[in-house]
Amino acid sequence: MILSEARALEIARINEAMQDNPAYIQLQAMEALKEISQDEGSKIYFMNGESPSPLPLMNMGQ
């Protein structure tokens, strides 16, 4: 029971962080891209690199 309450509190805090700071979502996306980029078989392409937040496209191999 305590573990589930802790997880619920964690989720609530993450939701609050996302509401209060939209950059939090961008940071999480960058962290995910960083993890994906560690795989030698993956390729990441960015559409419209001049945009303040370019859209990433991922190619995870054949």
C-alpha positions as CSV (number, residue, x, y, z in Angstrom):
1,M,0.0,0.0,0.0
2,I,2.8,2.5,0.8
3,L,4.6,1.8,-2.5
4,S,1.4,2.5,-4.5
5,E,0.8,5.7,-2.5
6,A,4.4,6.8,-3.2
7,R,4.0,6.1,-6.9
8,A,0.7,8.1,-7.0
9,L,2.5,11.0,-5.3
10,E,5.4,10.7,-7.8
11,I,2.9,10.8,-10.7
12,A,1.1,13.8,-9.2
13,R,4.4,15.7,-8.8
14,I,5.4,15.0,-12.4
15,N,2.0,16.3,-13.6
16,E,2.4,19.4,-11.5
17,A,5.9,19.9,-13.0
18,M,4.5,19.6,-16.5
19,Q,1.7,22.1,-15.8
20,D,4.0,24.7,-14.2
21,N,6.8,24.4,-16.7
22,P,6.3,23.4,-20.3
23,A,10.1,23.1,-20.7
24,Y,9.9,20.0,-18.5
25,I,8.3,18.1,-21.4
26,Q,11.0,19.3,-23.8
27,L,13.7,18.2,-21.3
28,Q,12.1,14.7,-21.0
29,A,12.0,14.5,-24.8
30,M,15.6,15.4,-25.1
31,E,16.5,12.8,-22.5
32,A,14.6,10.2,-24.4
33,L,16.4,11.2,-27.7
34,K,19.7,11.0,-25.8
35,E,19.0,7.4,-24.8
36,I,17.8,6.4,-28.3
37,S,21.0,7.9,-29.8
38,Q,23.2,5.6,-27.8
39,D,22.0,2.7,-30.0
40,E,24.4,2.5,-33.0
41,G,21.6,1.2,-35.2
42,S,19.2,4.1,-34.6
43,K,19.2,7.3,-36.7
44,I,17.5,10.5,-35.7
45,Y,16.5,13.1,-38.3
46,F,15.1,16.6,-37.5
47,M,12.5,18.3,-39.7
48,N,12.9,22.0,-40.0
49,G,16.1,22.4,-37.9
50,E,15.5,26.2,-38.0
51,S,12.4,25.8,-35.8
52,P,12.8,26.6,-32.1
53,S,11.6,23.0,-31.4
54,P,12.4,20.9,-34.5
55,L,10.4,17.7,-34.9
56,P,12.5,14.6,-34.5
57,L,12.0,11.5,-36.7
58,M,13.5,8.3,-35.7
59,N,14.7,5.4,-37.9
60,M,15.3,2.4,-35.6
61,G,17.0,0.3,-38.3
62,Q,15.7,-2.1,-41.0
